[in-house]
Amino acid sequence: MNWQSIKNRLSRVWTTIRAENVCQTTSTEFVPSIGDYFAYDELIYYYMTHDRSRNAIYKAAINAVVKDKIVLDIGTGQDVILSRFCVAAGAKRIYAIERSKRAYLAAQALVKELGLTDKIHLMLGDSTEVELPEPVDVCVSELLGTIAGSEGVAVILNNARRFLKPDGRMIPERSLTKIAAVALPDELLHRFGFSQSAMRYVDRIFQAAGHPFDLRVCIRRFPPQCILSNIETFEDLNFNGFVEPEFQHEIQFTIQQSAKLNGFLLWLELITLEPHKIDVLKEDGNWQPVYFPVFYPGVEVSAGDRLQVTCRATLSDNGISPDYQLVGKLLKQSGETIEFQYDSLQHREGFRKTPFYQDFFTTTGARVLEARSQQSMTDRLRRYRHVARKAMLQLRQQG
């Protein structure tokens, strides 16, 4: 074991310790939509790499189609996890593209450490700009946002079809973004803000933008009993052919219980290869449902009230990520009609522009919730020191 390998191992152990500490919470909480703003770091990569439900459906699809095939992995990340699944499934060769130089260098070190340089060929760059030396049989990727298309997957995979052989396959093959009318759970109504661990990503997103803005907010561990209506499909992306990145369609909801309506919840249902799928509302993993606070602070509704909604997606000014819009009417049985419009923009300039964001943010940034107990972190730091001492001992013995 050389010094670089020890450093890589210690870095992974430290990330594990941090992730275990953050994941201890079992409560419902607000979190920023990190993937929409590409605020990835070692901790986020750890979550993705260790998301068991996500990995299970990707492994099942990959095992079914990549044996003896040439594979393209777009957005491979620092842990090259999908490429490693392809190696294990018997792929002939994998081209793994990563646009982040930091993630690419980390991936390069890991591939070398694992002895996979003959199988995984790393490429630094944007997949829409690079060229491959040969056509591929399968394209694998995980470019899905909290709203499936929010990270630009439609545009990116449409472009990637130029790499595929005529009978080439895409993994995943389809994504659905579901939507329903919801009430905020009481525990969130009285705990507006982000945890300290989430706040570091909010700061990073604001720094990258150059100013604070009304970023998309997700809800971790959303209680299903707070869904007030039928569930409909907001966005449907089928990657077996060309995907239209812009859309407009109508949906209708019927309120099923009396409550205070606060807005809409949107969440991913991913199909890597039938029948392998995941509904993220039922899993606490890498993806979280996103919350549109359309009616905040709330409108009293009764069973039988109806919502007529037009859903729209149009490409933002970057030509890749969509802006989303909901326009419609709440038709109450009393005869009252409430019209609404809600825009969720990829690069929103406004800050504290709606009642929800005025309560959620202070004039200088997001509200920070009080810190959790540090005892568990202390216990994990002891483990880290133990591993560090063991690794240093190995180095001395080699010397």
Summary of the structure (lengths in Angstrom):
residues: 399
radius of gyration: 22.4
end to end distance: 10.5
largest distance: 82.7
contacts: 1253
relative contact order: 0.15
helix: 34%
strand: 30%
